[in-house]
Amino acid sequence: MKGFKDFVMRGNLVELAVAFIIATAFAAVVKTFTDLLLGIIGKAGGKPDFNAYKPAGLPVGTFLTALVSFLILAAIVYFFVVKPYEAAKARFSRTEVDAAPDEQIVLLREIRDALGRAADPRA
C-alpha cells in the first residue's frame, strides 16, 4: 500500500489530473465556439451545415467540418495557450549559467591559481 500511496501522492499525477479536468472543460468551450463559427461560415456559404454536403454521395462535408474544427482548435490552443506560456516563460525564467565552463576558462583559472601559489611567499 505504501508504494500505491507514494504513486498517488506524487505531484506529477495530481498535475496530470488537474490538466485533464481543465482540458475537458476547455474542449467543451472550444467545441461550442467551433460550432458557432461553423454555423456562421455555413450560413455565409449558403449551407447551414457542412455535414450535409455530399457530392456524388461521398461524405466530403463531414471531412470539411472535421478539418475546420481541427484548424480552429489548433489556432485557439496556439494563440491562447502556447504563445502566452512561451512569453511568460521567457519573461520569468532565469538564464542559467552553463554547468561546464569552457576549456579555455578552466585552463586560465589553473594558470592563475598556479601563478598565485608561486608568488605567495608563505607557500
JOCORBEL-V422228 format. One line per field, one symbol per residue. ss: DSSP state (2 for helix, 1 for strand, 0 for the rest). A space follows every 10 residues. Layout:
ss=???
This chain:
ss=0222222220 2222222222 2222222222 2222222222 2222000002 2200222002 2222222222 2222222222 2222222222 2200000000 0022222222 2222222220 000
